[in-house]
Amino acid sequence: MTKPNVFSGVQPTGNIHLGNYIGAMKQFVDLQDEMNCTYCIVDMHSITLPQDPKQLKETTLDVAALYMAVGIDPAKATIFVQSTVPQHAELSWILTCHSYTGELSRMTQFKDKSRGSESAPTGLFTYPILMAADILLYDTKYVPVGNDQKQHIELTRDLAERFNNRYGETFVMPEYKGITVGARIMALDDPTKKMSKSAENIHSRISLLDEPGKVKKSIMRATTDSDSVIRFDPAGKPGISNLLSIYSVFTGKKIDEIVAQYEGSGYGQFKKDLVEIVNNYLAPIQEKYYDIRQSDELIRVLKEGTEKASAVAERTMKRVREKVGFINI
């Protein structure tokens, strides 16, 4: 029986935080044993906003090392850097010519990131099309991403269906694959907003490479509420509910079980315990990361990943070029 294809990617912009990890990367690891997985460091997406070239190279390698440190096995999954496979850009242009400005202007992330600006970068506007190309190149069935990306998956499906209707069956229709607990990890300082790499307050997030002291400060300062009752209520008690989600993911305990465990306790003890849980969880990831980051293995894995991804992507592009009337040479 053929395993279904999985594709996803993470941008190399800043340290990977718990929201990135829980919403996407943890799924990457969980899926690699049962599905045919391809995981990308999407550096082409990162330049939709200005980047320092030297820093971008380093953070690209950082994310690749983190992929392996959190448990993605190159023997089970393909790991590669997006810009090393030019078919991503080629398919993106073809899909751009089959998309409409109206549907792109309705993308929530574009509206959020361009708010207050009279002229946003064009790449920010067409970003979802490149994401669609990323997914469709690999005959992807499932896309494990955070739920903030669901709208982009729907656009990918629309573009695939439009292309298939015009040229005949070409693309597999991908499906969003999310999680129940921790699907949207919120900022620690403002639990009404999602955790973000770009937030000014460093204590709004916990990054996978944060030192124990930083983790402690961020959790102990996390915004909660005044009644000190530990209860999962995302609408009424977003702060403590967010912390409960993190606790649940990192311990494997159900949220109801955690709530019962802390019945009658205040937020103080709960936060202290969560500090220990998070630091204990991150310690082996960090140790493995620093070993991999300085090794020759990292570049070898990325080269092999590029070869594997390129072979699959080119098979798809030959099919696409034939359909639209381009010459395959």
N, C-alpha and C positions, 0 to 999 in steps of 0.2 A: 504494500500500500504506500503510495506517494505521500510524503509529509507535506502539509500546507506551507507555503512560503510566508515568512515574516520579514518586514523591513521597518526600520526606524532609525532615527539619528538625533544627535545632540549638538548644539552649537558650541564652538570653542570660544565663548566669550565669558571670561571670569570663572571663578571656582564653581564647580557643580554643587548645588545645595540640596537639602533634603527634599524639596519639592520636585526637583529634576530626578532625583534618585528614586523616590517612592512612586512618583507618577509614571515613570518610564523605565529607568535603568534596572530597577529590581525585577520588573517584568521581563526585561531582556534575558536575565539570568534564568528565570523560572521557565522560559519558553524554549531554551536552546536544546533541551534533551528530547522534546517531543515534536519540534517543528524545524524546518529548514530556515535558519535565521541569518539575516544580513544586517549588520549594524554599521552605521556610517558616522563619521565626524563631519558635520555639514558646514565646512568652512566657507563655501560659497554663499550660504545664507547669512553668515556673520557679517559680510561686507555690505549688507543693505544699509548699515550705518558705519561711519568712519572707524577704522581700526588701525592701530600701530602695526606695521608689517612684521617687525621683529617679534613683537609680543604675540601676534596671531600665530606665528610659527610655533612658538613655545607652548601656547595654550592648546594648540591642536594636538601636540604630542602629549600634553598633560591629560587631555580627555581620553586619548587612546590608551594611555597607561591606566587611567581610572576604569575604563571599560574592563580591562583585564583584572585590575585589583578588586573590583566588586564581584568578580566571578565569571565573567564571560570568557569562555574557553575557545581560543582560536582553532582548536581541533574540531570544535562542534559548530562554531559560527564564524561567518566571514566578517572581519573588521577592516575597514579601509577609510581613506580620506576622500571626500566627495570630489574635490578639484582634480584628483588624479585619474578620474574616469570621465573623459570629455563628453560622453554620451548623455550625461545629465544636462549639460547646457544645450546640446543639440535637440533633445526631446522637449526641453523647456520652451525653446523657440517655436517648435511646431505646435505645441499646445497653446502657446500665447496667441498664435494665429487662429486658434479655434475657441478663444475665450472672448468675453465681452467686458467692457469697462464697468458696466452696471453691476455685474455680479462681483467683480473685484472690489468695487467701492463699498460694497455691503459687508466686507470682511471686518469683523469686530476688532481684530488686532491692528489692522491698518488704521482704523478710525481712532483707536486708543493711542497708537504711537505717533500719529500725525496731528493729533489734536493741538491746536494753538499755532500750527505752522501753516503759512500760506502756500508753501511749495515743499512737499515731501519728496524724498528720493524716489525715483521711479522703481528701483529695486525693491523698496518697501511695499510698493503697490503690487508688483508682480510676484512677490515672494511666494504666495500660495501656489502659483503655477509651477515654480521650480520644485516645490514640495510635492506636487502632483507627479512631476516627472520622476523624482526620486523613487516614489512608490511604484509607479506603473512600469518602470524599467525592469523590475524584478518579479513580475507576475505575482505581485503581493496579494495574499488573501487577508492577512491580519496586520494591523498597524498599532503596536502598543505605544501610545502617547498619553500625555496628560489630557484631561477633559477640556482644557482650554483650546486644544487643537481639533476638536470634533468638527467644527465648522469647516476647517480646511480639508478634512477627510470627505465631507459631503461635497465640496467643490471638486475634489479629485474624482469622485464617483460621477459627478455631472459631466466632467470633461471626458472621462472614459466612455460613458454612455453615448455622448454626442459623437465622439470619434467612431465608436463601433457602429452607430446607426448610419453614419455617412459612408464609411469605408468597408464595413463588414467586421466580423468578430476579430478584434485585435488585442484588446486589453482585458485582463482579469479585473473584476469589480472588487475593490478592496473593502474591508470592513474595519471599523474602529474597534480596538480591543482595550478596554479600560479595566479598572479595579473598583471594588466596592468601598474598601476602607482606605483613606488617604488619597483618593483620586485628585483632590485639590488641596494641597498643603498651603496654608495661609501665612502671611507675614506675622512674625512674633510680636512686633510693635503695633500692628494694626490688622487684626484678624478679619477685617472686612475686605482686605486686598490679598491677592495671591503672593506667595513668597517670590522675591525677584532678585536676580543677580545685580541689577542696576540701582536698587534702593540706596539712598544716601546713608541711612543708618545701618551700620554693619551688624547690629544686634537684631535686625529685622529678620535675619536668616541664619541658618547654620550650614556651613559648607562641609563637604566630606573631608577636607583637609584641615579643618579648624583644630587648633590646639585645645586640650581639655579645659584650660582656664577660660578661653573664649566661649566654649560651649556652655560652661557653667554660668557665665555672666548673661549670655543671651537667653537661656532658659529661665533663670531666676528673675530677669527683668521682663519676661514675657507678659504682655497685657492680658489680664483676665477680667474679673468683675468684683463687685464688693461683697457678695453674699457668701463666698467661700464654700459653696456646696458643689461637690464634684458630680456633674451630671452632663450627659451628652445631649446637647441642644444647640446645633449649629446656628439657628436663627436667634435664639435668646441668649445663648452663652457661647459666642463664637471662639473666644480665646481659649477657654478650658477644653472645648470640644476639639479644637485644633491640636492641642497637646495630647489629648486622649488618642487621637488618630495616630500620632507619631509613636506614642507608647505602645499601642496595639500592633503596629507594623513591626516594631523592633523587638517585641517580645513574643509575638504570635498569639497573645491572649486576646479574647474577644472583649469588646468595649464594655459590655454588660458585666463581665467578670472583673474588669479593672475598677469600674464604678463601685461594685460591691466590696472590693478589697479596701477601698478608701472611704467607705461610708463612715461618717463622723469625723473624718480627718479634714484638715484645712489644706489650702493650696501649697503651703510651705513644704510639708513632707512629700507631697506628690511631686513637686518640682525637683526637690533634692534627689528623689529616687530616679526621676527621668534623666537628670544630669548623668548619673552613674550608668544608666541603661544606654544612653546615646554614646557616651565616651567608650564604654566597653564594646559597643557594636562597631564604632569607627576605628578603634585601635588596630585590628588586624588588616583592615582595608588600607589604612595609612602605611603600615609597615610594608605591605606587599607593593603598594604604589611606588614608594621610594626605591625599592629594589628594582622594579620594572623600568622606571623612568630613566635610570642611569645605565640600563643594560643595552646590549646590541640586539637583544631579542625583539625589542619594540619595533625597530625599523624593519627587521626581517618579517615580522607579522604583518606590518602595513604593506610591504611589497607583495607578499603572497596574497593578501586580501585584495589589493588592486588588480592582480592578475585574475583572480577568481571573479571579482565583480565585473571587470571589463568583458570577460568572456560571456557572461550572462547578459550584460547590457547590450553588447553588440548583436547578439541573437535577436533581441527585441527590436533594436534599431533597424536591422535588415528587414524585418517584417513591416515596420512602420514606414520606412523609406519606400518600399515596394507599394504600399497602400496609397501613399500620397503622390506617387509618380516620380520620386527621386531615383537617380541611378545608383545602384549598388556596384562598387568596383572593388 
